[in-house]
């Protein structure tokens, strides 16, 4: 006779992003079918975007945390789960669903996502960490699962109209991008990648990516892998209008279309860095900026940084994914 207690899940949900009655009904049904115990529920708020709610769930010794919210909720929950042997399951909702996209999970399928949570398997992926220093010398530390960005990338996030984003989705970023492109300022930074030499560089955009796919089929970092123990680094410094056209062609066409197939990768050949677009990989990146600059994590603005240290924690996060059958392998 098996006297083991049934496993228990917690749902951390953003009430603005979900249809709570439908979510409850589906979770109760799938949990019972899979033999799990009664699910616990924790709501996020403006003051607690997920870390506190997840902490309450962990205090109840749950076996899995199901995230129902946008990229910001996912990032907050993952940050709180760091260091705990607890799985996270994704119920994609919101504009980006960036982690779910990079895991190639099905979007806009609530019943299917809940079923995966209770019947799927754990996949261990890397976790990005960053310690940000502010102009007043204070420091704060955060996790990220997709990417951290400064320069044009972060300015675009800062310029995005939240109301328009809620109505129009990723299209709202186009307006923000146009506003950001009019900003002529550049990033002047001193950085060190892993144990390499200290380097000085001027760029328009700096991105550290744990994974590379964005909305609208944009493959920003085609070589980024969620479980390779390192992040990919992208620096851009286009020279005038033609430079921006070259960068956009590389990202939108070569990366976003050509490199998505084996044949396309063979045609495109190896990546070749140039002054417009430069890629590196590493496990740690330390930088100091000449002036405070906007920084974003997983699509949310995190104020201004004067310096930061980012690093990868390999296989630090357990994510529920569909079980692959022998026939599908």
Order of alpha helices (4+ residues) and beta strands (2+ residues): beta-alpha-beta-alpha-beta-alpha-beta-alpha-alpha-beta-beta-beta-alpha-alpha-alpha-beta-beta-beta-beta-alpha-alpha-beta-beta-beta
